[in-house]
Amino acid sequence: MAGIEDGGFRWLNEYEKTWEAIQEDDEGSLQASIDDIIHTAKRKRLLVRKGNVRLGMMRHLYVVVDMSKSMKESDLLRPSKIACVTKLLELFIVEYFDQNPISQLGIIITKNKRCEKLTDLSGNPRIHISALQEAAGKKVEGEASLQNCLEMALKLLKNLPSHASREILVVYGSLTSCDPSDIFETVSHLKEQNIRCSVVGLSAEIKVCKTITSETKGVYSVILDENHCKDLIFEHVRPPETKVNIDASLIRMGFPKHLTNDYPSLCMCHIETNKIQGLDCTGYFCPQCKSKYCELPVECKICNLTLVSAPHLARSYQHLFPLPAFEELQRDETETCEGCLNICKDVKVYMCKKCNQIFCNDCDLFIHETLHTCPGCSSHYQFQENT
């Protein structure tokens, strides 16, 4: 719960004067203090990351979205919970596939005491985003059914290979759940199948959600505002640590080439649609069964071989060996950032411990959250290669 800190409740602690952390700069602006607070919070999350940890790199994630009548409310998220959550999930889906290129994702929604599978597990973000936008444009009504969603996700995930990470992320705005039977039996089945379930609460802490996440080794968190909601959802972009009782195994993958034929043909991605999309002469051909696909990564529908490209595996490398946090230093008057080549205007700067190069606040966050490699170390290594 957001109100619990250091084992106790926030309202039992001393009164905190949070406004004293925000101060005006020389020009009378508060933006510098606000940016410093946001940067400090992000740096705390970077320091928590550990390297050389066994992670579930190949992920199968189902996102459960509450679309009951409670999502019409606008107490914390404006203009409404469903509008804000839809926008944040669109960004999350793009970031999820960018950071987890060999993973798959599906969407399940719940309303009117029922659940509906919106999209199957797929590696195409455009399919999920368009389906989510279409569902959010319809009427949100009725009550949510948490058990029905978990049961559907369990049926879809339990037959997947055990070496992959199987997860459920529930974005839940209701305070109640209309379930057909005992939900704790479903939780025990999730636990037996090693399926991790995490919940992002949009209203208040609910006992059943806390029990579900604790039993399945997931994460339960409740939002404070829109920015906090985005941070909580984006925490699930990083692959989780694998469970101890999962054995390591070799995974067969195919690396198809992008070839051109003399005649147009339909790809397996769009062969079931009524549109002519995917009808062309180029595509990726499975090295095992020669099936055609228009994009990667994808699982072959004929031979079930995982088709990826070499850059997809290379982009997953940064999760296993994350870039260490830079050392925080006090800024000199003429300190120049190695990233943007501008004079650092912030009070604090950050130095890479390997190459001793200095970076500003913005470049520090960009390097650790997006680039995942130090420009100073890369340029130094390139200089040694050339000489």
Contacts in CASP RR format, 6 or more apart in sequence:
PFRMAT RR
TARGET T0000
AUTHOR 0000-0000-0000
METHOD contacts of the structure
MODEL  1
MAGIEDGGFRWLNEYEKTWEAIQEDDEGSLQASIDDIIHTAKRKRLLVRK
GNVRLGMMRHLYVVVDMSKSMKESDLLRPSKIACVTKLLELFIVEYFDQN
PISQLGIIITKNKRCEKLTDLSGNPRIHISALQEAAGKKVEGEASLQNCL
EMALKLLKNLPSHASREILVVYGSLTSCDPSDIFETVSHLKEQNIRCSVV
GLSAEIKVCKTITSETKGVYSVILDENHCKDLIFEHVRPPETKVNIDASL
IRMGFPKHLTNDYPSLCMCHIETNKIQGLDCTGYFCPQCKSKYCELPVEC
KICNLTLVSAPHLARSYQHLFPLPAFEELQRDETETCEGCLNICKDVKVY
MCKKCNQIFCNDCDLFIHETLHTCPGCSSHYQFQENT
1 205 0 8 1.000
1 222 0 8 1.000
2 221 0 8 1.000
2 222 0 8 1.000
2 223 0 8 1.000
2 224 0 8 1.000
2 228 0 8 1.000
3 9 0 8 1.000
3 10 0 8 1.000
3 11 0 8 1.000
4 10 0 8 1.000
5 13 0 8 1.000
21 33 0 8 1.000
21 37 0 8 1.000
22 30 0 8 1.000
22 33 0 8 1.000
22 34 0 8 1.000
22 37 0 8 1.000
23 30 0 8 1.000
23 33 0 8 1.000
24 30 0 8 1.000
24 33 0 8 1.000
25 32 0 8 1.000
25 33 0 8 1.000
32 346 0 8 1.000
35 361 0 8 1.000
36 346 0 8 1.000
36 347 0 8 1.000
36 361 0 8 1.000
39 361 0 8 1.000
39 364 0 8 1.000
39 365 0 8 1.000
41 231 0 8 1.000
42 365 0 8 1.000
42 369 0 8 1.000
43 325 0 8 1.000
43 328 0 8 1.000
43 364 0 8 1.000
45 235 0 8 1.000
46 325 0 8 1.000
46 368 0 8 1.000
47 325 0 8 1.000
49 238 0 8 1.000
49 322 0 8 1.000
50 322 0 8 1.000
51 320 0 8 1.000
51 321 0 8 1.000
51 322 0 8 1.000
52 320 0 8 1.000
52 321 0 8 1.000
53 241 0 8 1.000
53 320 0 8 1.000
54 241 0 8 1.000
54 242 0 8 1.000
55 165 0 8 1.000
55 239 0 8 1.000
55 240 0 8 1.000
55 241 0 8 1.000
55 242 0 8 1.000
55 319 0 8 1.000
55 320 0 8 1.000
56 164 0 8 1.000
56 165 0 8 1.000
56 239 0 8 1.000
56 240 0 8 1.000
56 241 0 8 1.000
56 242 0 8 1.000
57 100 0 8 1.000
57 102 0 8 1.000
57 103 0 8 1.000
57 165 0 8 1.000
57 239 0 8 1.000
57 316 0 8 1.000
57 319 0 8 1.000
57 320 0 8 1.000
58 102 0 8 1.000
58 103 0 8 1.000
58 163 0 8 1.000
58 164 0 8 1.000
58 165 0 8 1.000
58 251 0 8 1.000
59 100 0 8 1.000
59 103 0 8 1.000
59 104 0 8 1.000
59 164 0 8 1.000
59 165 0 8 1.000
59 167 0 8 1.000
59 239 0 8 1.000
60 103 0 8 1.000
60 104 0 8 1.000
60 121 0 8 1.000
60 157 0 8 1.000
60 160 0 8 1.000
60 164 0 8 1.000
60 165 0 8 1.000
60 166 0 8 1.000
60 167 0 8 1.000
61 96 0 8 1.000
61 103 0 8 1.000
61 104 0 8 1.000
61 105 0 8 1.000
61 106 0 8 1.000
61 167 0 8 1.000
61 168 0 8 1.000
61 169 0 8 1.000
61 236 0 8 1.000
62 105 0 8 1.000
62 106 0 8 1.000
62 107 0 8 1.000
62 108 0 8 1.000
62 121 0 8 1.000
62 153 0 8 1.000
62 156 0 8 1.000
62 157 0 8 1.000
62 167 0 8 1.000
62 168 0 8 1.000
62 169 0 8 1.000
63 89 0 8 1.000
63 105 0 8 1.000
63 106 0 8 1.000
63 107 0 8 1.000
63 108 0 8 1.000
63 169 0 8 1.000
63 171 0 8 1.000
64 108 0 8 1.000
64 109 0 8 1.000
64 110 0 8 1.000
64 115 0 8 1.000
64 149 0 8 1.000
64 150 0 8 1.000
64 153 0 8 1.000
64 168 0 8 1.000
64 169 0 8 1.000
64 170 0 8 1.000
64 171 0 8 1.000
64 172 0 8 1.000
65 85 0 8 1.000
65 89 0 8 1.000
65 107 0 8 1.000
65 108 0 8 1.000
65 109 0 8 1.000
65 110 0 8 1.000
65 118 0 8 1.000
65 132 0 8 1.000
65 135 0 8 1.000
65 171 0 8 1.000
66 109 0 8 1.000
66 110 0 8 1.000
66 111 0 8 1.000
66 144 0 8 1.000
66 170 0 8 1.000
66 171 0 8 1.000
66 172 0 8 1.000
66 173 0 8 1.000
66 174 0 8 1.000
66 202 0 8 1.000
67 82 0 8 1.000
67 109 0 8 1.000
67 110 0 8 1.000
67 111 0 8 1.000
67 135 0 8 1.000
67 136 0 8 1.000
67 140 0 8 1.000
67 144 0 8 1.000
68 110 0 8 1.000
68 111 0 8 1.000
68 112 0 8 1.000
68 140 0 8 1.000
68 141 0 8 1.000
68 142 0 8 1.000
68 143 0 8 1.000
68 144 0 8 1.000
68 173 0 8 1.000
68 174 0 8 1.000
69 111 0 8 1.000
69 140 0 8 1.000
69 141 0 8 1.000
69 142 0 8 1.000
69 143 0 8 1.000
70 81 0 8 1.000
70 144 0 8 1.000
70 173 0 8 1.000
70 174 0 8 1.000
70 175 0 8 1.000
70 203 0 8 1.000
71 80 0 8 1.000
71 81 0 8 1.000
71 82 0 8 1.000
71 85 0 8 1.000
71 140 0 8 1.000
71 173 0 8 1.000
71 202 0 8 1.000
72 80 0 8 1.000
72 81 0 8 1.000
72 82 0 8 1.000
72 140 0 8 1.000
73 80 0 8 1.000
73 81 0 8 1.000
74 80 0 8 1.000
74 81 0 8 1.000
75 203 0 8 1.000
76 202 0 8 1.000
76 223 0 8 1.000
76 224 0 8 1.000
76 225 0 8 1.000
76 226 0 8 1.000
76 229 0 8 1.000
77 83 0 8 1.000
77 84 0 8 1.000
77 85 0 8 1.000
77 202 0 8 1.000
77 223 0 8 1.000
77 225 0 8 1.000
77 226 0 8 1.000
77 229 0 8 1.000
78 84 0 8 1.000
78 226 0 8 1.000
81 173 0 8 1.000
81 202 0 8 1.000
82 136 0 8 1.000
82 140 0 8 1.000
83 136 0 8 1.000
84 226 0 8 1.000
84 229 0 8 1.000
85 171 0 8 1.000
85 202 0 8 1.000
85 229 0 8 1.000
86 132 0 8 1.000
86 133 0 8 1.000
86 136 0 8 1.000
88 226 0 8 1.000
88 229 0 8 1.000
88 230 0 8 1.000
88 233 0 8 1.000
89 132 0 8 1.000
89 171 0 8 1.000
89 233 0 8 1.000
90 129 0 8 1.000
90 132 0 8 1.000
90 133 0 8 1.000
91 230 0 8 1.000
91 234 0 8 1.000
92 233 0 8 1.000
92 234 0 8 1.000
92 236 0 8 1.000
92 237 0 8 1.000
93 105 0 8 1.000
93 125 0 8 1.000
93 128 0 8 1.000
93 129 0 8 1.000
93 132 0 8 1.000
94 125 0 8 1.000
94 129 0 8 1.000
95 234 0 8 1.000
95 237 0 8 1.000
96 103 0 8 1.000
96 105 0 8 1.000
96 125 0 8 1.000
96 236 0 8 1.000
96 237 0 8 1.000
97 103 0 8 1.000
97 105 0 8 1.000
97 123 0 8 1.000
97 125 0 8 1.000
98 315 0 8 1.000
99 237 0 8 1.000
99 238 0 8 1.000
99 315 0 8 1.000
99 319 0 8 1.000
100 237 0 8 1.000
100 239 0 8 1.000
100 316 0 8 1.000
101 297 0 8 1.000
101 308 0 8 1.000
101 311 0 8 1.000
101 312 0 8 1.000
101 313 0 8 1.000
101 315 0 8 1.000
101 316 0 8 1.000
102 297 0 8 1.000
102 306 0 8 1.000
102 308 0 8 1.000
102 312 0 8 1.000
102 313 0 8 1.000
102 316 0 8 1.000
103 123 0 8 1.000
103 239 0 8 1.000
104 121 0 8 1.000
104 122 0 8 1.000
104 123 0 8 1.000
104 299 0 8 1.000
105 121 0 8 1.000
105 122 0 8 1.000
105 123 0 8 1.000
105 125 0 8 1.000
105 128 0 8 1.000
106 118 0 8 1.000
106 119 0 8 1.000
106 120 0 8 1.000
106 121 0 8 1.000
106 122 0 8 1.000
106 128 0 8 1.000
107 117 0 8 1.000
107 118 0 8 1.000
107 119 0 8 1.000
107 128 0 8 1.000
107 131 0 8 1.000
107 132 0 8 1.000
108 115 0 8 1.000
108 116 0 8 1.000
108 117 0 8 1.000
108 118 0 8 1.000
108 149 0 8 1.000
108 152 0 8 1.000
108 153 0 8 1.000
109 115 0 8 1.000
109 116 0 8 1.000
109 118 0 8 1.000
109 135 0 8 1.000
110 116 0 8 1.000
110 144 0 8 1.000
110 145 0 8 1.000
110 146 0 8 1.000
110 148 0 8 1.000
110 149 0 8 1.000
111 140 0 8 1.000
111 141 0 8 1.000
111 142 0 8 1.000
111 143 0 8 1.000
111 144 0 8 1.000
112 141 0 8 1.000
112 142 0 8 1.000
112 143 0 8 1.000
113 142 0 8 1.000
113 143 0 8 1.000
113 144 0 8 1.000
113 145 0 8 1.000
113 148 0 8 1.000
113 178 0 8 1.000
114 145 0 8 1.000
114 148 0 8 1.000
115 145 0 8 1.000
115 148 0 8 1.000
115 149 0 8 1.000
115 151 0 8 1.000
115 152 0 8 1.000
117 152 0 8 1.000
117 156 0 8 1.000
118 128 0 8 1.000
118 131 0 8 1.000
118 132 0 8 1.000
118 135 0 8 1.000
119 127 0 8 1.000
119 128 0 8 1.000
119 131 0 8 1.000
121 156 0 8 1.000
122 128 0 8 1.000
122 298 0 8 1.000
123 297 0 8 1.000
123 298 0 8 1.000
124 269 0 8 1.000
124 295 0 8 1.000
124 298 0 8 1.000
143 174 0 8 1.000
143 176 0 8 1.000
143 177 0 8 1.000
143 178 0 8 1.000
144 172 0 8 1.000
144 173 0 8 1.000
144 174 0 8 1.000
144 176 0 8 1.000
144 177 0 8 1.000
144 178 0 8 1.000
145 177 0 8 1.000
145 178 0 8 1.000
145 179 0 8 1.000
145 180 0 8 1.000
146 170 0 8 1.000
146 172 0 8 1.000
146 177 0 8 1.000
146 179 0 8 1.000
146 183 0 8 1.000
146 208 0 8 1.000
146 209 0 8 1.000
146 212 0 8 1.000
147 177 0 8 1.000
147 179 0 8 1.000
147 180 0 8 1.000
147 181 0 8 1.000
147 183 0 8 1.000
147 186 0 8 1.000
148 179 0 8 1.000
148 180 0 8 1.000
149 170 0 8 1.000
150 168 0 8 1.000
150 183 0 8 1.000
150 186 0 8 1.000
150 187 0 8 1.000
150 190 0 8 1.000
150 197 0 8 1.000
150 212 0 8 1.000
151 186 0 8 1.000
153 168 0 8 1.000
153 195 0 8 1.000
154 186 0 8 1.000
154 189 0 8 1.000
154 190 0 8 1.000
154 193 0 8 1.000
154 195 0 8 1.000
157 166 0 8 1.000
157 168 0 8 1.000
157 193 0 8 1.000
157 195 0 8 1.000
158 166 0 8 1.000
158 193 0 8 1.000
158 195 0 8 1.000
160 166 0 8 1.000
161 249 0 8 1.000
162 194 0 8 1.000
162 246 0 8 1.000
162 247 0 8 1.000
163 246 0 8 1.000
163 247 0 8 1.000
163 248 0 8 1.000
163 249 0 8 1.000
163 251 0 8 1.000
165 196 0 8 1.000
165 239 0 8 1.000
165 240 0 8 1.000
165 242 0 8 1.000
166 193 0 8 1.000
166 194 0 8 1.000
166 195 0 8 1.000
166 196 0 8 1.000
167 195 0 8 1.000
167 196 0 8 1.000
167 197 0 8 1.000
167 198 0 8 1.000
167 236 0 8 1.000
167 240 0 8 1.000
168 190 0 8 1.000
168 195 0 8 1.000
168 196 0 8 1.000
168 197 0 8 1.000
168 198 0 8 1.000
169 198 0 8 1.000
169 199 0 8 1.000
169 200 0 8 1.000
169 233 0 8 1.000
169 236 0 8 1.000
170 197 0 8 1.000
170 198 0 8 1.000
170 199 0 8 1.000
170 200 0 8 1.000
170 209 0 8 1.000
171 200 0 8 1.000
171 201 0 8 1.000
171 202 0 8 1.000
171 233 0 8 1.000
172 199 0 8 1.000
172 200 0 8 1.000
172 201 0 8 1.000
172 202 0 8 1.000
172 206 0 8 1.000
172 209 0 8 1.000
173 201 0 8 1.000
173 202 0 8 1.000
173 203 0 8 1.000
174 203 0 8 1.000
175 203 0 8 1.000
175 204 0 8 1.000
175 206 0 8 1.000
177 183 0 8 1.000
177 208 0 8 1.000
183 208 0 8 1.000
183 212 0 8 1.000
184 211 0 8 1.000
187 197 0 8 1.000
187 211 0 8 1.000
187 212 0 8 1.000
187 215 0 8 1.000
187 216 0 8 1.000
188 215 0 8 1.000
190 197 0 8 1.000
190 212 0 8 1.000
190 215 0 8 1.000
190 216 0 8 1.000
191 215 0 8 1.000
191 216 0 8 1.000
194 243 0 8 1.000
194 245 0 8 1.000
194 246 0 8 1.000
195 216 0 8 1.000
196 216 0 8 1.000
196 217 0 8 1.000
196 218 0 8 1.000
196 240 0 8 1.000
197 212 0 8 1.000
197 213 0 8 1.000
197 216 0 8 1.000
197 218 0 8 1.000
198 213 0 8 1.000
198 218 0 8 1.000
198 219 0 8 1.000
198 220 0 8 1.000
198 236 0 8 1.000
199 209 0 8 1.000
199 212 0 8 1.000
199 213 0 8 1.000
199 219 0 8 1.000
199 220 0 8 1.000
199 221 0 8 1.000
200 221 0 8 1.000
200 222 0 8 1.000
200 223 0 8 1.000
200 229 0 8 1.000
200 232 0 8 1.000
200 233 0 8 1.000
201 209 0 8 1.000
201 220 0 8 1.000
201 221 0 8 1.000
201 222 0 8 1.000
201 223 0 8 1.000
202 222 0 8 1.000
202 223 0 8 1.000
202 229 0 8 1.000
203 222 0 8 1.000
204 222 0 8 1.000
205 220 0 8 1.000
205 222 0 8 1.000
209 220 0 8 1.000
210 220 0 8 1.000
212 220 0 8 1.000
213 219 0 8 1.000
213 220 0 8 1.000
214 220 0 8 1.000
217 243 0 8 1.000
218 240 0 8 1.000
219 235 0 8 1.000
219 236 0 8 1.000
221 232 0 8 1.000
221 235 0 8 1.000
223 229 0 8 1.000
223 232 0 8 1.000
238 319 0 8 1.000
239 319 0 8 1.000
251 306 0 8 1.000
252 305 0 8 1.000
252 306 0 8 1.000
253 305 0 8 1.000
253 306 0 8 1.000
253 307 0 8 1.000
253 308 0 8 1.000
254 286 0 8 1.000
254 287 0 8 1.000
254 288 0 8 1.000
254 305 0 8 1.000
254 306 0 8 1.000
254 307 0 8 1.000
254 308 0 8 1.000
255 287 0 8 1.000
255 307 0 8 1.000
255 308 0 8 1.000
255 309 0 8 1.000
255 310 0 8 1.000
256 284 0 8 1.000
256 285 0 8 1.000
256 286 0 8 1.000
256 287 0 8 1.000
256 293 0 8 1.000
256 296 0 8 1.000
256 307 0 8 1.000
257 284 0 8 1.000
257 285 0 8 1.000
258 282 0 8 1.000
258 283 0 8 1.000
258 284 0 8 1.000
259 282 0 8 1.000
259 283 0 8 1.000
259 284 0 8 1.000
259 285 0 8 1.000
260 281 0 8 1.000
260 282 0 8 1.000
260 283 0 8 1.000
261 281 0 8 1.000
261 282 0 8 1.000
262 281 0 8 1.000
263 281 0 8 1.000
264 279 0 8 1.000
264 280 0 8 1.000
264 281 0 8 1.000
265 279 0 8 1.000
265 280 0 8 1.000
265 281 0 8 1.000
265 292 0 8 1.000
266 278 0 8 1.000
266 279 0 8 1.000
266 292 0 8 1.000
267 278 0 8 1.000
267 283 0 8 1.000
267 292 0 8 1.000
267 293 0 8 1.000
267 294 0 8 1.000
268 291 0 8 1.000
268 292 0 8 1.000
268 293 0 8 1.000
268 300 0 8 1.000
268 301 0 8 1.000
268 302 0 8 1.000
269 278 0 8 1.000
269 293 0 8 1.000
269 294 0 8 1.000
269 295 0 8 1.000
269 298 0 8 1.000
270 277 0 8 1.000
270 278 0 8 1.000
270 279 0 8 1.000
270 294 0 8 1.000
278 294 0 8 1.000
283 292 0 8 1.000
283 293 0 8 1.000
283 294 0 8 1.000
284 292 0 8 1.000
284 293 0 8 1.000
284 294 0 8 1.000
284 295 0 8 1.000
284 296 0 8 1.000
284 307 0 8 1.000
285 291 0 8 1.000
285 292 0 8 1.000
285 293 0 8 1.000
286 292 0 8 1.000
286 293 0 8 1.000
286 300 0 8 1.000
286 302 0 8 1.000
286 303 0 8 1.000
286 305 0 8 1.000
286 307 0 8 1.000
287 305 0 8 1.000
288 300 0 8 1.000
288 303 0 8 1.000
288 305 0 8 1.000
289 300 0 8 1.000
289 302 0 8 1.000
289 303 0 8 1.000
289 305 0 8 1.000
291 300 0 8 1.000
291 301 0 8 1.000
291 302 0 8 1.000
291 303 0 8 1.000
293 300 0 8 1.000
293 307 0 8 1.000
296 307 0 8 1.000
296 308 0 8 1.000
296 309 0 8 1.000
296 312 0 8 1.000
297 306 0 8 1.000
297 307 0 8 1.000
297 308 0 8 1.000
297 309 0 8 1.000
297 312 0 8 1.000
298 307 0 8 1.000
299 305 0 8 1.000
299 306 0 8 1.000
299 307 0 8 1.000
300 306 0 8 1.000
300 307 0 8 1.000
318 372 0 8 1.000
318 373 0 8 1.000
322 368 0 8 1.000
322 372 0 8 1.000
323 367 0 8 1.000
323 368 0 8 1.000
323 372 0 8 1.000
323 373 0 8 1.000
323 374 0 8 1.000
324 353 0 8 1.000
325 368 0 8 1.000
326 350 0 8 1.000
326 351 0 8 1.000
326 352 0 8 1.000
326 353 0 8 1.000
326 359 0 8 1.000
326 364 0 8 1.000
327 350 0 8 1.000
327 351 0 8 1.000
327 352 0 8 1.000
327 353 0 8 1.000
328 348 0 8 1.000
328 349 0 8 1.000
328 350 0 8 1.000
329 348 0 8 1.000
329 349 0 8 1.000
329 350 0 8 1.000
329 351 0 8 1.000
329 358 0 8 1.000
330 347 0 8 1.000
330 348 0 8 1.000
330 349 0 8 1.000
331 344 0 8 1.000
331 346 0 8 1.000
331 347 0 8 1.000
331 348 0 8 1.000
331 349 0 8 1.000
334 343 0 8 1.000
335 343 0 8 1.000
335 344 0 8 1.000
335 349 0 8 1.000
335 358 0 8 1.000
336 342 0 8 1.000
336 343 0 8 1.000
336 344 0 8 1.000
336 358 0 8 1.000
337 343 0 8 1.000
337 344 0 8 1.000
337 349 0 8 1.000
337 358 0 8 1.000
337 359 0 8 1.000
337 360 0 8 1.000
337 363 0 8 1.000
338 357 0 8 1.000
338 358 0 8 1.000
338 359 0 8 1.000
338 363 0 8 1.000
338 375 0 8 1.000
338 376 0 8 1.000
339 359 0 8 1.000
339 360 0 8 1.000
339 363 0 8 1.000
339 375 0 8 1.000
340 360 0 8 1.000
340 362 0 8 1.000
340 363 0 8 1.000
342 360 0 8 1.000
344 358 0 8 1.000
344 360 0 8 1.000
345 360 0 8 1.000
346 360 0 8 1.000
346 361 0 8 1.000
348 361 0 8 1.000
349 358 0 8 1.000
349 359 0 8 1.000
349 360 0 8 1.000
350 358 0 8 1.000
350 359 0 8 1.000
350 360 0 8 1.000
350 361 0 8 1.000
350 364 0 8 1.000
351 357 0 8 1.000
351 358 0 8 1.000
351 359 0 8 1.000
352 359 0 8 1.000
352 374 0 8 1.000
352 376 0 8 1.000
352 377 0 8 1.000
354 374 0 8 1.000
354 377 0 8 1.000
355 374 0 8 1.000
355 376 0 8 1.000
355 377 0 8 1.000
355 380 0 8 1.000
357 374 0 8 1.000
357 375 0 8 1.000
357 376 0 8 1.000
359 367 0 8 1.000
367 373 0 8 1.000
367 374 0 8 1.000
367 375 0 8 1.000
END
